[in-house]
Amino acid sequence: MKKFDKNLMSERIKELRKEKNIGQNKLAEEIKISNASISYYETGKQEPTAETIFKLANYFNVSADYILGLKDE
């Protein structure tokens, strides 16, 4: 069983955003959360809620498991 790695989740959110070539403001606007929240997720200062993970997964067309670090693709 894999152990939860908050840093990996933070890296994946940032990586997905950069791959899509959008800023934190645009991502926040698209999924209807604050810009500060995106910054906190990417720096590991805060963890996204289940609802936000769902929104991120849908927006980036990846699984929630990928964002959480449970799967590598």
PDB file of N, H, CA, C and O in Angstrom:
ATOM      1  N   MET A   1       0.840  -1.177   0.000  1.00  0.00           N
ATOM      2  CA  MET A   1       0.000   0.000   0.000  1.00  0.00           C
ATOM      3  C   MET A   1       0.891   1.248   0.000  1.00  0.00           C
ATOM      4  O   MET A   1       1.827   1.357   0.791  1.00  0.00           O
ATOM      5  N   LYS A   2       0.582   2.180  -0.898  1.00  0.00           N
ATOM      6  H   LYS A   2      -0.179   2.091  -1.541  1.00  0.00           H
ATOM      7  CA  LYS A   2       1.357   3.404  -0.982  1.00  0.00           C
ATOM      8  C   LYS A   2       1.017   4.331   0.171  1.00  0.00           C
ATOM      9  O   LYS A   2      -0.102   4.339   0.685  1.00  0.00           O
ATOM     10  N   LYS A   3       2.010   5.106   0.557  1.00  0.00           N
ATOM     11  H   LYS A   3       2.919   5.099   0.140  1.00  0.00           H
ATOM     12  CA  LYS A   3       1.834   6.104   1.613  1.00  0.00           C
ATOM     13  C   LYS A   3       1.540   7.454   0.962  1.00  0.00           C
ATOM     14  O   LYS A   3       2.123   7.785  -0.070  1.00  0.00           O
ATOM     15  N   PHE A   4       0.646   8.227   1.556  1.00  0.00           N
ATOM     16  H   PHE A   4       0.172   7.957   2.395  1.00  0.00           H
ATOM     17  CA  PHE A   4       0.298   9.529   1.012  1.00  0.00           C
ATOM     18  C   PHE A   4       1.507  10.456   1.062  1.00  0.00           C
ATOM     19  O   PHE A   4       2.155  10.600   2.098  1.00  0.00           O
ATOM     20  N   ASP A   5       1.796  11.078  -0.073  1.00  0.00           N
ATOM     21  H   ASP A   5       1.269  10.960  -0.915  1.00  0.00           H
ATOM     22  CA  ASP A   5       2.920  11.995  -0.189  1.00  0.00           C
ATOM     23  C   ASP A   5       2.394  13.366  -0.612  1.00  0.00           C
ATOM     24  O   ASP A   5       2.115  13.602  -1.787  1.00  0.00           O
ATOM     25  N   LYS A   6       2.264  14.256   0.356  1.00  0.00           N
ATOM     26  H   LYS A   6       2.491  14.064   1.311  1.00  0.00           H
ATOM     27  CA  LYS A   6       1.721  15.590   0.104  1.00  0.00           C
ATOM     28  C   LYS A   6       2.575  16.344  -0.913  1.00  0.00           C
ATOM     29  O   LYS A   6       2.047  17.084  -1.743  1.00  0.00           O
ATOM     30  N   ASN A   7       3.893  16.157  -0.849  1.00  0.00           N
ATOM     31  H   ASN A   7       4.322  15.556  -0.175  1.00  0.00           H
ATOM     32  CA  ASN A   7       4.781  16.841  -1.781  1.00  0.00           C
ATOM     33  C   ASN A   7       4.553  16.386  -3.215  1.00  0.00           C
ATOM     34  O   ASN A   7       4.588  17.198  -4.139  1.00  0.00           O
ATOM     35  N   LEU A   8       4.320  15.098  -3.403  1.00  0.00           N
ATOM     36  H   LEU A   8       4.291  14.438  -2.652  1.00  0.00           H
ATOM     37  CA  LEU A   8       4.049  14.579  -4.747  1.00  0.00           C
ATOM     38  C   LEU A   8       2.755  15.171  -5.285  1.00  0.00           C
ATOM     39  O   LEU A   8       2.688  15.545  -6.456  1.00  0.00           O
ATOM     40  N   MET A   9       1.734  15.260  -4.455  1.00  0.00           N
ATOM     41  H   MET A   9       1.788  14.956  -3.504  1.00  0.00           H
ATOM     42  CA  MET A   9       0.472  15.853  -4.885  1.00  0.00           C
ATOM     43  C   MET A   9       0.684  17.314  -5.290  1.00  0.00           C
ATOM     44  O   MET A   9       0.166  17.758  -6.314  1.00  0.00           O
ATOM     45  N   SER A  10       1.430  18.044  -4.500  1.00  0.00           N
ATOM     46  H   SER A  10       1.851  17.684  -3.668  1.00  0.00           H
ATOM     47  CA  SER A  10       1.719  19.451  -4.808  1.00  0.00           C
ATOM     48  C   SER A  10       2.441  19.577  -6.144  1.00  0.00           C
ATOM     49  O   SER A  10       2.103  20.430  -6.965  1.00  0.00           O
ATOM     50  N   GLU A  11       3.439  18.723  -6.353  1.00  0.00           N
ATOM     51  H   GLU A  11       3.714  18.030  -5.686  1.00  0.00           H
ATOM     52  CA  GLU A  11       4.204  18.732  -7.597  1.00  0.00           C
ATOM     53  C   GLU A  11       3.310  18.412  -8.796  1.00  0.00           C
ATOM     54  O   GLU A  11       3.435  19.031  -9.853  1.00  0.00           O
ATOM     55  N   ARG A  12       2.423  17.456  -8.628  1.00  0.00           N
ATOM     56  H   ARG A  12       2.323  16.953  -7.769  1.00  0.00           H
ATOM     57  CA  ARG A  12       1.561  17.059  -9.746  1.00  0.00           C
ATOM     58  C   ARG A  12       0.584  18.164 -10.131  1.00  0.00           C
ATOM     59  O   ARG A  12       0.338  18.387 -11.316  1.00  0.00           O
ATOM     60  N   ILE A  13       0.039  18.843  -9.161  1.00  0.00           N
ATOM     61  H   ILE A  13       0.239  18.661  -8.198  1.00  0.00           H
ATOM     62  CA  ILE A  13      -0.878  19.947  -9.471  1.00  0.00           C
ATOM     63  C   ILE A  13      -0.132  21.026 -10.249  1.00  0.00           C
ATOM     64  O   ILE A  13      -0.633  21.538 -11.250  1.00  0.00           O
ATOM     65  N   LYS A  14       1.061  21.366  -9.784  1.00  0.00           N
ATOM     66  H   LYS A  14       1.467  20.950  -8.970  1.00  0.00           H
ATOM     67  CA  LYS A  14       1.860  22.394 -10.458  1.00  0.00           C
ATOM     68  C   LYS A  14       2.262  21.932 -11.859  1.00  0.00           C
ATOM     69  O   LYS A  14       2.186  22.699 -12.819  1.00  0.00           O
ATOM     70  N   GLU A  15       2.686  20.687 -11.967  1.00  0.00           N
ATOM     71  H   GLU A  15       2.749  20.064 -11.187  1.00  0.00           H
ATOM     72  CA  GLU A  15       3.106  20.120 -13.251  1.00  0.00           C
ATOM     73  C   GLU A  15       1.957  20.124 -14.259  1.00  0.00           C
ATOM     74  O   GLU A  15       2.146  20.504 -15.415  1.00  0.00           O
ATOM     75  N   LEU A  16       0.779  19.708 -13.831  1.00  0.00           N
ATOM     76  H   LEU A  16       0.625  19.399 -12.892  1.00  0.00           H
ATOM     77  CA  LEU A  16      -0.388  19.682 -14.717  1.00  0.00           C
ATOM     78  C   LEU A  16      -0.738  21.093 -15.190  1.00  0.00           C
ATOM     79  O   LEU A  16      -1.071  21.299 -16.357  1.00  0.00           O
ATOM     80  N   ARG A  17      -0.660  22.046 -14.288  1.00  0.00           N
ATOM     81  H   ARG A  17      -0.389  21.879 -13.340  1.00  0.00           H
ATOM     82  CA  ARG A  17      -0.972  23.426 -14.646  1.00  0.00           C
ATOM     83  C   ARG A  17       0.033  23.957 -15.665  1.00  0.00           C
ATOM     84  O   ARG A  17      -0.347  24.611 -16.636  1.00  0.00           O
ATOM     85  N   LYS A  18       1.310  23.674 -15.442  1.00  0.00           N
ATOM     86  H   LYS A  18       1.619  23.143 -14.653  1.00  0.00           H
ATOM     87  CA  LYS A  18       2.344  24.160 -16.361  1.00  0.00           C
ATOM     88  C   LYS A  18       2.251  23.470 -17.720  1.00  0.00           C
ATOM     89  O   LYS A  18       2.490  24.102 -18.749  1.00  0.00           O
ATOM     90  N   GLU A  19       1.907  22.179 -17.733  1.00  0.00           N
ATOM     91  H   GLU A  19       1.713  21.667 -16.897  1.00  0.00           H
ATOM     92  CA  GLU A  19       1.746  21.462 -18.999  1.00  0.00           C
ATOM     93  C   GLU A  19       0.634  22.078 -19.838  1.00  0.00           C
ATOM     94  O   GLU A  19       0.701  22.091 -21.067  1.00  0.00           O
ATOM     95  N   LYS A  20      -0.379  22.581 -19.166  1.00  0.00           N
ATOM     96  H   LYS A  20      -0.434  22.570 -18.167  1.00  0.00           H
ATOM     97  CA  LYS A  20      -1.499  23.214 -19.864  1.00  0.00           C
ATOM     98  C   LYS A  20      -1.192  24.684 -20.174  1.00  0.00           C
ATOM     99  O   LYS A  20      -1.966  25.373 -20.839  1.00  0.00           O
ATOM    100  N   ASN A  21      -0.040  25.142 -19.671  1.00  0.00           N
ATOM    101  H   ASN A  21       0.588  24.582 -19.131  1.00  0.00           H
ATOM    102  CA  ASN A  21       0.445  26.493 -19.930  1.00  0.00           C
ATOM    103  C   ASN A  21      -0.537  27.571 -19.454  1.00  0.00           C
ATOM    104  O   ASN A  21      -0.856  28.513 -20.180  1.00  0.00           O
ATOM    105  N   ILE A  22      -1.000  27.401 -18.218  1.00  0.00           N
ATOM    106  H   ILE A  22      -0.741  26.636 -17.629  1.00  0.00           H
ATOM    107  CA  ILE A  22      -1.890  28.390 -17.620  1.00  0.00           C
ATOM    108  C   ILE A  22      -1.331  28.826 -16.268  1.00  0.00           C
ATOM    109  O   ILE A  22      -0.594  28.083 -15.619  1.00  0.00           O
ATOM    110  N   GLY A  23      -1.687  30.024 -15.860  1.00  0.00           N
ATOM    111  H   GLY A  23      -2.285  30.627 -16.388  1.00  0.00           H
ATOM    112  CA  GLY A  23      -1.255  30.540 -14.566  1.00  0.00           C
ATOM    113  C   GLY A  23      -2.194  30.102 -13.452  1.00  0.00           C
ATOM    114  O   GLY A  23      -3.261  29.540 -13.697  1.00  0.00           O
ATOM    115  N   GLN A  24      -1.778  30.368 -12.244  1.00  0.00           N
ATOM    116  H   GLN A  24      -0.911  30.824 -12.045  1.00  0.00           H
ATOM    117  CA  GLN A  24      -2.596  30.017 -11.082  1.00  0.00           C
ATOM    118  C   GLN A  24      -3.936  30.738 -11.120  1.00  0.00           C
ATOM    119  O   GLN A  24      -4.962  30.163 -10.760  1.00  0.00           O
ATOM    120  N   ASN A  25      -3.932  32.001 -11.557  1.00  0.00           N
ATOM    121  H   ASN A  25      -3.098  32.469 -11.850  1.00  0.00           H
ATOM    122  CA  ASN A  25      -5.184  32.765 -11.617  1.00  0.00           C
ATOM    123  C   ASN A  25      -6.193  32.109 -12.557  1.00  0.00           C
ATOM    124  O   ASN A  25      -7.370  31.974 -12.221  1.00  0.00           O
ATOM    125  N   LYS A  26      -5.727  31.707 -13.728  1.00  0.00           N
ATOM    126  H   LYS A  26      -4.771  31.816 -14.001  1.00  0.00           H
ATOM    127  CA  LYS A  26      -6.615  31.094 -14.729  1.00  0.00           C
ATOM    128  C   LYS A  26      -7.175  29.774 -14.208  1.00  0.00           C
ATOM    129  O   LYS A  26      -8.367  29.505 -14.355  1.00  0.00           O
ATOM    130  N   LEU A  27      -6.321  28.950 -13.601  1.00  0.00           N
ATOM    131  H   LEU A  27      -5.353  29.169 -13.482  1.00  0.00           H
ATOM    132  CA  LEU A  27      -6.788  27.679 -13.053  1.00  0.00           C
ATOM    133  C   LEU A  27      -7.826  27.915 -11.970  1.00  0.00           C
ATOM    134  O   LEU A  27      -8.868  27.260 -11.952  1.00  0.00           O
ATOM    135  N   ALA A  28      -7.547  28.843 -11.071  1.00  0.00           N
ATOM    136  H   ALA A  28      -6.700  29.375 -11.086  1.00  0.00           H
ATOM    137  CA  ALA A  28      -8.481  29.156  -9.986  1.00  0.00           C
ATOM    138  C   ALA A  28      -9.825  29.597 -10.551  1.00  0.00           C
ATOM    139  O   ALA A  28     -10.880  29.176 -10.076  1.00  0.00           O
ATOM    140  N   GLU A  29      -9.774  30.436 -11.557  1.00  0.00           N
ATOM    141  H   GLU A  29      -8.917  30.778 -11.943  1.00  0.00           H
ATOM    142  CA  GLU A  29     -10.997  30.921 -12.197  1.00  0.00           C
ATOM    143  C   GLU A  29     -11.775  29.775 -12.854  1.00  0.00           C
ATOM    144  O   GLU A  29     -12.999  29.697 -12.743  1.00  0.00           O
ATOM    145  N   GLU A  30     -11.054  28.900 -13.529  1.00  0.00           N
ATOM    146  H   GLU A  30     -10.060  28.964 -13.619  1.00  0.00           H
ATOM    147  CA  GLU A  30     -11.694  27.786 -14.245  1.00  0.00           C
ATOM    148  C   GLU A  30     -12.416  26.814 -13.305  1.00  0.00           C
ATOM    149  O   GLU A  30     -13.500  26.325 -13.622  1.00  0.00           O
ATOM    150  N   ILE A  31     -11.810  26.540 -12.153  1.00  0.00           N
ATOM    151  H   ILE A  31     -10.929  26.937 -11.895  1.00  0.00           H
ATOM    152  CA  ILE A  31     -12.437  25.563 -11.250  1.00  0.00           C
ATOM    153  C   ILE A  31     -13.143  26.225 -10.064  1.00  0.00           C
ATOM    154  O   ILE A  31     -13.583  25.552  -9.131  1.00  0.00           O
ATOM    155  N   LYS A  32     -13.241  27.548 -10.118  1.00  0.00           N
ATOM    156  H   LYS A  32     -12.884  28.094 -10.876  1.00  0.00           H
ATOM    157  CA  LYS A  32     -14.030  28.322  -9.148  1.00  0.00           C
ATOM    158  C   LYS A  32     -13.547  28.195  -7.699  1.00  0.00           C
ATOM    159  O   LYS A  32     -14.316  27.917  -6.780  1.00  0.00           O
ATOM    160  N   ILE A  33     -12.233  28.412  -7.540  1.00  0.00           N
ATOM    161  H   ILE A  33     -11.608  28.637  -8.287  1.00  0.00           H
ATOM    162  CA  ILE A  33     -11.662  28.499  -6.195  1.00  0.00           C
ATOM    163  C   ILE A  33     -10.742  29.721  -6.176  1.00  0.00           C
ATOM    164  O   ILE A  33     -10.541  30.356  -7.212  1.00  0.00           O
ATOM    165  N   SER A  34     -10.190  30.053  -5.029  1.00  0.00           N
ATOM    166  H   SER A  34     -10.353  29.538  -4.188  1.00  0.00           H
ATOM    167  CA  SER A  34      -9.348  31.241  -4.935  1.00  0.00           C
ATOM    168  C   SER A  34      -7.948  30.977  -5.477  1.00  0.00           C
ATOM    169  O   SER A  34      -7.454  29.849  -5.453  1.00  0.00           O
ATOM    170  N   ASN A  35      -7.327  32.035  -5.962  1.00  0.00           N
ATOM    171  H   ASN A  35      -7.728  32.951  -5.982  1.00  0.00           H
ATOM    172  CA  ASN A  35      -5.960  31.954  -6.447  1.00  0.00           C
ATOM    173  C   ASN A  35      -5.027  31.529  -5.312  1.00  0.00           C
ATOM    174  O   ASN A  35      -4.090  30.760  -5.525  1.00  0.00           O
ATOM    175  N   ALA A  36      -5.289  32.031  -4.119  1.00  0.00           N
ATOM    176  H   ALA A  36      -6.051  32.656  -3.946  1.00  0.00           H
ATOM    177  CA  ALA A  36      -4.459  31.678  -2.959  1.00  0.00           C
ATOM    178  C   ALA A  36      -4.489  30.176  -2.707  1.00  0.00           C
ATOM    179  O   ALA A  36      -3.476  29.583  -2.336  1.00  0.00           O
ATOM    180  N   SER A  37      -5.649  29.564  -2.910  1.00  0.00           N
ATOM    181  H   SER A  37      -6.472  30.045  -3.212  1.00  0.00           H
ATOM    182  CA  SER A  37      -5.761  28.115  -2.692  1.00  0.00           C
ATOM    183  C   SER A  37      -4.827  27.354  -3.627  1.00  0.00           C
ATOM    184  O   SER A  37      -4.142  26.425  -3.199  1.00  0.00           O
ATOM    185  N   ILE A  38      -4.797  27.742  -4.900  1.00  0.00           N
ATOM    186  H   ILE A  38      -5.354  28.496  -5.247  1.00  0.00           H
ATOM    187  CA  ILE A  38      -3.907  27.079  -5.856  1.00  0.00           C
ATOM    188  C   ILE A  38      -2.456  27.216  -5.391  1.00  0.00           C
ATOM    189  O   ILE A  38      -1.692  26.251  -5.418  1.00  0.00           O
ATOM    190  N   SER A  39      -2.093  28.402  -4.975  1.00  0.00           N
ATOM    191  H   SER A  39      -2.713  29.187  -4.954  1.00  0.00           H
ATOM    192  CA  SER A  39      -0.736  28.639  -4.486  1.00  0.00           C
ATOM    193  C   SER A  39      -0.437  27.755  -3.274  1.00  0.00           C
ATOM    194  O   SER A  39       0.635  27.157  -3.189  1.00  0.00           O
ATOM    195  N   TYR A  40      -1.370  27.675  -2.352  1.00  0.00           N
ATOM    196  H   TYR A  40      -2.241  28.162  -2.421  1.00  0.00           H
ATOM    197  CA  TYR A  40      -1.175  26.842  -1.159  1.00  0.00           C
ATOM    198  C   TYR A  40      -1.052  25.365  -1.521  1.00  0.00           C
ATOM    199  O   TYR A  40      -0.238  24.656  -0.930  1.00  0.00           O
ATOM    200  N   TYR A  41      -1.843  24.891  -2.478  1.00  0.00           N
ATOM    201  H   TYR A  41      -2.505  25.468  -2.958  1.00  0.00           H
ATOM    202  CA  TYR A  41      -1.762  23.487  -2.891  1.00  0.00           C
ATOM    203  C   TYR A  41      -0.394  23.196  -3.497  1.00  0.00           C
ATOM    204  O   TYR A  41       0.217  22.167  -3.208  1.00  0.00           O
ATOM    205  N   GLU A  42       0.079  24.109  -4.340  1.00  0.00           N
ATOM    206  H   GLU A  42      -0.417  24.945  -4.575  1.00  0.00           H
ATOM    207  CA  GLU A  42       1.341  23.888  -5.034  1.00  0.00           C
ATOM    208  C   GLU A  42       2.549  23.987  -4.114  1.00  0.00           C
ATOM    209  O   GLU A  42       3.590  23.398  -4.405  1.00  0.00           O
ATOM    210  N   THR A  43       2.436  24.705  -3.032  1.00  0.00           N
ATOM    211  H   THR A  43       1.590  25.183  -2.796  1.00  0.00           H
ATOM    212  CA  THR A  43       3.550  24.824  -2.082  1.00  0.00           C
ATOM    213  C   THR A  43       3.411  23.855  -0.906  1.00  0.00           C
ATOM    214  O   THR A  43       4.293  23.777  -0.051  1.00  0.00           O
ATOM    215  N   GLY A  44       2.305  23.122  -0.870  1.00  0.00           N
ATOM    216  H   GLY A  44       1.588  23.186  -1.564  1.00  0.00           H
ATOM    217  CA  GLY A  44       2.101  22.149   0.199  1.00  0.00           C
ATOM    218  C   GLY A  44       1.637  22.753   1.512  1.00  0.00           C
ATOM    219  O   GLY A  44       1.633  22.072   2.537  1.00  0.00           O
ATOM    220  N   LYS A  45       1.246  24.022   1.499  1.00  0.00           N
ATOM    221  H   LYS A  45       1.249  24.575   0.666  1.00  0.00           H
ATOM    222  CA  LYS A  45       0.779  24.674   2.734  1.00  0.00           C
ATOM    223  C   LYS A  45      -0.647  24.272   3.090  1.00  0.00           C
ATOM    224  O   LYS A  45      -1.079  24.419   4.233  1.00  0.00           O
ATOM    225  N   GLN A  46      -1.359  23.771   2.114  1.00  0.00           N
ATOM    226  H   GLN A  46      -1.009  23.651   1.186  1.00  0.00           H
ATOM    227  CA  GLN A  46      -2.757  23.367   2.318  1.00  0.00           C
ATOM    228  C   GLN A  46      -3.051  22.199   1.389  1.00  0.00           C
ATOM    229  O   GLN A  46      -2.472  22.096   0.307  1.00  0.00           O
ATOM    230  N   GLU A  47      -3.950  21.323   1.813  1.00  0.00           N
ATOM    231  H   GLU A  47      -4.421  21.407   2.691  1.00  0.00           H
ATOM    232  CA  GLU A  47      -4.363  20.204   0.974  1.00  0.00           C
ATOM    233  C   GLU A  47      -5.749  20.486   0.404  1.00  0.00           C
ATOM    234  O   GLU A  47      -6.623  20.988   1.110  1.00  0.00           O
ATOM    235  N   PRO A  48      -5.950  20.165  -0.872  1.00  0.00           N
ATOM    236  CA  PRO A  48      -7.270  20.395  -1.467  1.00  0.00           C
ATOM    237  C   PRO A  48      -8.316  19.452  -0.881  1.00  0.00           C
ATOM    238  O   PRO A  48      -8.011  18.341  -0.449  1.00  0.00           O
ATOM    239  N   THR A  49      -9.550  19.927  -0.881  1.00  0.00           N
ATOM    240  H   THR A  49      -9.798  20.830  -1.232  1.00  0.00           H
ATOM    241  CA  THR A  49     -10.664  19.086  -0.437  1.00  0.00           C
ATOM    242  C   THR A  49     -10.923  18.020  -1.493  1.00  0.00           C
ATOM    243  O   THR A  49     -10.406  18.099  -2.607  1.00  0.00           O
ATOM    244  N   ALA A  50     -11.716  17.036  -1.141  1.00  0.00           N
ATOM    245  H   ALA A  50     -12.136  16.972  -0.236  1.00  0.00           H
ATOM    246  CA  ALA A  50     -12.101  16.002  -2.107  1.00  0.00           C
ATOM    247  C   ALA A  50     -12.798  16.634  -3.307  1.00  0.00           C
ATOM    248  O   ALA A  50     -12.570  16.226  -4.445  1.00  0.00           O
ATOM    249  N   GLU A  51     -13.643  17.623  -3.056  1.00  0.00           N
ATOM    250  H   GLU A  51     -13.829  17.954  -2.131  1.00  0.00           H
ATOM    251  CA  GLU A  51     -14.347  18.298  -4.145  1.00  0.00           C
ATOM    252  C   GLU A  51     -13.368  18.994  -5.086  1.00  0.00           C
ATOM    253  O   GLU A  51     -13.542  18.955  -6.304  1.00  0.00           O
ATOM    254  N   THR A  52     -12.350  19.623  -4.532  1.00  0.00           N
ATOM    255  H   THR A  52     -12.208  19.655  -3.543  1.00  0.00           H
ATOM    256  CA  THR A  52     -11.364  20.313  -5.358  1.00  0.00           C
ATOM    257  C   THR A  52     -10.516  19.313  -6.144  1.00  0.00           C
ATOM    258  O   THR A  52     -10.191  19.560  -7.306  1.00  0.00           O
ATOM    259  N   ILE A  53     -10.158  18.200  -5.531  1.00  0.00           N
ATOM    260  H   ILE A  53     -10.421  17.999  -4.587  1.00  0.00           H
ATOM    261  CA  ILE A  53      -9.419  17.160  -6.250  1.00  0.00           C
ATOM    262  C   ILE A  53     -10.261  16.662  -7.425  1.00  0.00           C
ATOM    263  O   ILE A  53      -9.736  16.442  -8.517  1.00  0.00           O
ATOM    264  N   PHE A  54     -11.547  16.486  -7.205  1.00  0.00           N
ATOM    265  H   PHE A  54     -11.973  16.665  -6.318  1.00  0.00           H
ATOM    266  CA  PHE A  54     -12.470  16.078  -8.268  1.00  0.00           C
ATOM    267  C   PHE A  54     -12.468  17.111  -9.401  1.00  0.00           C
ATOM    268  O   PHE A  54     -12.400  16.749 -10.576  1.00  0.00           O
ATOM    269  N   LYS A  55     -12.543  18.400  -9.041  1.00  0.00           N
ATOM    270  H   LYS A  55     -12.599  18.694  -8.087  1.00  0.00           H
ATOM    271  CA  LYS A  55     -12.534  19.467 -10.049  1.00  0.00           C
ATOM    272  C   LYS A  55     -11.220  19.485 -10.823  1.00  0.00           C
ATOM    273  O   LYS A  55     -11.221  19.627 -12.045  1.00  0.00           O
ATOM    274  N   LEU A  56     -10.108  19.344 -10.122  1.00  0.00           N
ATOM    275  H   LEU A  56     -10.107  19.229  -9.129  1.00  0.00           H
ATOM    276  CA  LEU A  56      -8.800  19.334 -10.772  1.00  0.00           C
ATOM    277  C   LEU A  56      -8.668  18.147 -11.728  1.00  0.00           C
ATOM    278  O   LEU A  56      -8.185  18.294 -12.850  1.00  0.00           O
ATOM    279  N   ALA A  57      -9.099  16.983 -11.274  1.00  0.00           N
ATOM    280  H   ALA A  57      -9.491  16.864 -10.362  1.00  0.00           H
ATOM    281  CA  ALA A  57      -9.027  15.782 -12.111  1.00  0.00           C
ATOM    282  C   ALA A  57      -9.848  15.957 -13.379  1.00  0.00           C
ATOM    283  O   ALA A  57      -9.395  15.608 -14.469  1.00  0.00           O
ATOM    284  N   ASN A  58     -11.040  16.492 -13.242  1.00  0.00           N
ATOM    285  H   ASN A  58     -11.407  16.776 -12.357  1.00  0.00           H
ATOM    286  CA  ASN A  58     -11.881  16.728 -14.414  1.00  0.00           C
ATOM    287  C   ASN A  58     -11.268  17.768 -15.335  1.00  0.00           C
ATOM    288  O   ASN A  58     -11.251  17.586 -16.552  1.00  0.00           O
ATOM    289  N   TYR A  59     -10.774  18.839 -14.775  1.00  0.00           N
ATOM    290  H   TYR A  59     -10.788  18.986 -13.787  1.00  0.00           H
ATOM    291  CA  TYR A  59     -10.206  19.924 -15.578  1.00  0.00           C
ATOM    292  C   TYR A  59      -8.997  19.442 -16.379  1.00  0.00           C
ATOM    293  O   TYR A  59      -8.860  19.761 -17.560  1.00  0.00           O
ATOM    294  N   PHE A  60      -8.129  18.680 -15.734  1.00  0.00           N
ATOM    295  H   PHE A  60      -8.240  18.421 -14.775  1.00  0.00           H
ATOM    296  CA  PHE A  60      -6.908  18.214 -16.394  1.00  0.00           C
ATOM    297  C   PHE A  60      -7.086  16.868 -17.100  1.00  0.00           C
ATOM    298  O   PHE A  60      -6.160  16.375 -17.743  1.00  0.00           O
ATOM    299  N   ASN A  61      -8.262  16.283 -16.980  1.00  0.00           N
ATOM    300  H   ASN A  61      -9.014  16.683 -16.457  1.00  0.00           H
ATOM    301  CA  ASN A  61      -8.557  15.002 -17.614  1.00  0.00           C
ATOM    302  C   ASN A  61      -7.590  13.900 -17.156  1.00  0.00           C
ATOM    303  O   ASN A  61      -7.051  13.139 -17.959  1.00  0.00           O
ATOM    304  N   VAL A  62      -7.398  13.848 -15.851  1.00  0.00           N
ATOM    305  H   VAL A  62      -7.836  14.466 -15.198  1.00  0.00           H
ATOM    306  CA  VAL A  62      -6.589  12.800 -15.225  1.00  0.00           C
ATOM    307  C   VAL A  62      -7.419  12.211 -14.083  1.00  0.00           C
ATOM    308  O   VAL A  62      -8.465  12.752 -13.725  1.00  0.00           O
ATOM    309  N   SER A  63      -6.956  11.124 -13.528  1.00  0.00           N
ATOM    310  H   SER A  63      -6.106  10.684 -13.818  1.00  0.00           H
ATOM    311  CA  SER A  63      -7.685  10.533 -12.399  1.00  0.00           C
ATOM    312  C   SER A  63      -7.318  11.243 -11.097  1.00  0.00           C
ATOM    313  O   SER A  63      -6.238  11.817 -10.963  1.00  0.00           O
ATOM    314  N   ALA A  64      -8.235  11.186 -10.158  1.00  0.00           N
ATOM    315  H   ALA A  64      -9.113  10.719 -10.267  1.00  0.00           H
ATOM    316  CA  ALA A  64      -7.947  11.715  -8.825  1.00  0.00           C
ATOM    317  C   ALA A  64      -6.779  10.938  -8.218  1.00  0.00           C
ATOM    318  O   ALA A  64      -5.968  11.499  -7.481  1.00  0.00           O
ATOM    319  N   ASP A  65      -6.700   9.648  -8.533  1.00  0.00           N
ATOM    320  H   ASP A  65      -7.359   9.192  -9.132  1.00  0.00           H
ATOM    321  CA  ASP A  65      -5.593   8.825  -8.037  1.00  0.00           C
ATOM    322  C   ASP A  65      -4.247   9.348  -8.519  1.00  0.00           C
ATOM    323  O   ASP A  65      -3.258   9.287  -7.789  1.00  0.00           O
ATOM    324  N   TYR A  66      -4.206   9.863  -9.745  1.00  0.00           N
ATOM    325  H   TYR A  66      -5.010   9.913 -10.338  1.00  0.00           H
ATOM    326  CA  TYR A  66      -2.953  10.436 -10.257  1.00  0.00           C
ATOM    327  C   TYR A  66      -2.578  11.671  -9.433  1.00  0.00           C
ATOM    328  O   TYR A  66      -1.434  11.809  -9.001  1.00  0.00           O
ATOM    329  N   ILE A  67      -3.529  12.551  -9.221  1.00  0.00           N
ATOM    330  H   ILE A  67      -4.459  12.439  -9.572  1.00  0.00           H
ATOM    331  CA  ILE A  67      -3.257  13.763  -8.442  1.00  0.00           C
ATOM    332  C   ILE A  67      -2.799  13.403  -7.031  1.00  0.00           C
ATOM    333  O   ILE A  67      -1.896  14.040  -6.488  1.00  0.00           O
ATOM    334  N   LEU A  68      -3.414  12.393  -6.445  1.00  0.00           N
ATOM    335  H   LEU A  68      -4.148  11.875  -6.886  1.00  0.00           H
ATOM    336  CA  LEU A  68      -3.087  11.985  -5.081  1.00  0.00           C
ATOM    337  C   LEU A  68      -1.783  11.172  -4.995  1.00  0.00           C
ATOM    338  O   LEU A  68      -1.295  10.892  -3.900  1.00  0.00           O
ATOM    339  N   GLY A  69      -1.226  10.798  -6.155  1.00  0.00           N
ATOM    340  H   GLY A  69      -1.623  11.026  -7.045  1.00  0.00           H
ATOM    341  CA  GLY A  69       0.008  10.045  -6.161  1.00  0.00           C
ATOM    342  C   GLY A  69      -0.171   8.547  -6.022  1.00  0.00           C
ATOM    343  O   GLY A  69       0.797   7.824  -5.784  1.00  0.00           O
ATOM    344  N   LEU A  70      -1.405   8.071  -6.167  1.00  0.00           N
ATOM    345  H   LEU A  70      -2.191   8.658  -6.360  1.00  0.00           H
ATOM    346  CA  LEU A  70      -1.666   6.633  -6.066  1.00  0.00           C
ATOM    347  C   LEU A  70      -1.357   5.896  -7.369  1.00  0.00           C
ATOM    348  O   LEU A  70      -1.081   4.696  -7.370  1.00  0.00           O
ATOM    349  N   LYS A  71      -1.408   6.632  -8.471  1.00  0.00           N
ATOM    350  H   LYS A  71      -1.632   7.606  -8.470  1.00  0.00           H
ATOM    351  CA  LYS A  71      -1.093   6.046  -9.779  1.00  0.00           C
ATOM    352  C   LYS A  71      -0.115   6.980 -10.492  1.00  0.00           C
ATOM    353  O   LYS A  71      -0.077   8.182 -10.232  1.00  0.00           O
ATOM    354  N   ASP A  72       0.662   6.407 -11.382  1.00  0.00           N
ATOM    355  H   ASP A  72       0.632   5.430 -11.593  1.00  0.00           H
ATOM    356  CA  ASP A  72       1.668   7.191 -12.086  1.00  0.00           C
ATOM    357  C   ASP A  72       1.228   7.639 -13.469  1.00  0.00           C
ATOM    358  O   ASP A  72       2.000   8.272 -14.188  1.00  0.00           O
ATOM    359  N   GLU A  73       0.002   7.320 -13.850  1.00  0.00           N
ATOM    360  H   GLU A  73      -0.625   6.806 -13.266  1.00  0.00           H
ATOM    361  CA  GLU A  73      -0.532   7.812 -15.128  1.00  0.00           C
ATOM    362  C   GLU A  73      -2.017   7.966 -15.070  1.00  0.00           C
ATOM    363  O   GLU A  73      -2.634   8.370 -16.055  1.00  0.00           O
TER     364      GLU A  73
END
